[in-house]
Amino acid sequence: METMMVAWMLDSLLGLGLLWLAWRCLACPNLFKAIVLFVAFGLLMALAWVRLEAPDVALAEAAIGAGLTGALLMVALAQLQSIETNGDAAGATEKEERGIRPLQWLLLIVLPLIATGLGYIILSFPPDAPGLSTAVATHLEASGVSNPVTAVLLNFRGYDTLLELIVLLLALLGVWSLGGTVPQQAATPAPLVLETLTRLLVPVLILTAAYLLWVGAHAPGGAFQAGSVLAAAGVLLLLIGRHPRAALMALPLRLILVLGPATFLVIAVVTMLIEDALLKLPPEHAGKLILLLETTAMLSIGATLAALFLGGRRHTDKEHS
Amino acid sequence: MSIAHLYALVSVGLISLGLYALIVHAHLLRKILAINVMGSGIFLLLVALAQRTGTALPDPVPHAMVITGIVVAVSATALALTLMLKLSAQTGCAELPDKEDE
């Protein structure tokens, strides 16, 4: 009974903390503070995933939601500020709020109504709803892996993952075709602490990614988590100024970017020809096929996320060569 | 009321906060943050409701969907940030114009 009480207190505190951080993140006037609060919010979200028995989601959130999104936002803010100092207009500072406008009053009335309605719907849901968990449990044997989340991601609903890899690629194509962002080369060398830490961390991160990929077959982990850890290693290397050479930025990078989606597409077409269903992996080979799909997906996800962080700065690399 | 319901109610709060900030704030970086908070709220709702299986193990299908969603959210954020920077490089301002000002 006492552990129940402690659990309830922990969950209530976590919930309140999430709401408070989200409110401060969206309301505090300083954008830099807002981004830091958002990263803290992401870390608390990871804790919430653990409390909800979703360790796979927690790993993805900690690496992507808190880490990579935060890094992307910080770079964007720094570039906004450099635009602001170059031009005369204010890009990185918000205009002063001009009191509450009529639309805002309407919103303040309508939003609580929507929230109450949503809350009422949630509380009226039946307490027991097995969903698809029984279906997954019965077919888990045939999936080739024993972690149900990996089985869903790469076997039962493999087309989700295929489309998701294509969405990632499309986002990168969008960033590239917009010419990316204003290039700004760091002229000063990276601080010694960052440089040393990166040199120590990158091999560990690569090892962690490989471990997460392998362990994903039977425990929390998998291609997404491993890919984002790889991307984090790439971001660290970019931060200390280790830009890849222009020769590597052209064809080799593009090959890695399409490796994951291409492998997925090939397996999708082959399974459609042999098994008469898209991505229906034959049970006797499913384990090996999932490992192949996950390895290529991990490389592509890592490369795409790191390239998204690099953004349009690839153009400057071309000019340097 | 169970822990799943508690987190589901928190997610409703997050969605409302995000929606409010998305509409009220003019600065685009703030709007991107607001969309991310809203997205986190929706992910939390999906995973919280996946808890109600009645057994010790939660439903893995929403978990898989949320992992996919997190990766899609970060790529959409990267694209949105690039669009914002492009806009502010051209107009010198990262805010949407206010109709009342014109």
Interface residues (C-beta under 8 A of the other chain):
Chain A: A7 W8 D11 S12 G15 L18 L19 A22 W23 C25 L26 A27 L31 A34 I35 F38 F41 G42 M45 A48 W49 R51 L52 E53 A54 D56 V57 A60 E61 I64 G65 L68 T69 L72 L73 A76 L77 Q79 L80 I83 G87 D88 A89 A90 G91 A92 E94 K95 R101 L103 Q104 L107 L111 P112 I114 A115 L118 G119 I122 L123 F125 P126 P127 D128 A129 P130 G131 L132 S133 V136 A137 P148 V149 A151 V152 L153 F156 R157 D160 T161 E164 V167 L168 A171 L172 G174 V175 L178 G179 G180 T181 V182 G222 F224 S228 I301 T304 L305 L308 F309 G311 G312
Chain B: M1 S2 I3 A4 H5 L6 Y7 A8 L9 V10 V12 G13 L14 I15 S16 L17 G18 L19 Y20 A21 I23 V24 H25 A26 H27 L29 R30 I32 L33 A34 N36 V37 S40 F43 L44 L45 V47 A48 L49 A50 Q51 R52 T53 G54 T55 L57 P58 D59 P60 V61 P62 H63 A64 M65 V66 I67 T68 I70 V71 V72 A73 V74 S75 A76 T77 A78 L79 L81 T82 L83 M84 L85 K86 S88 A89 T91 G92 C93 A94 E95 E100
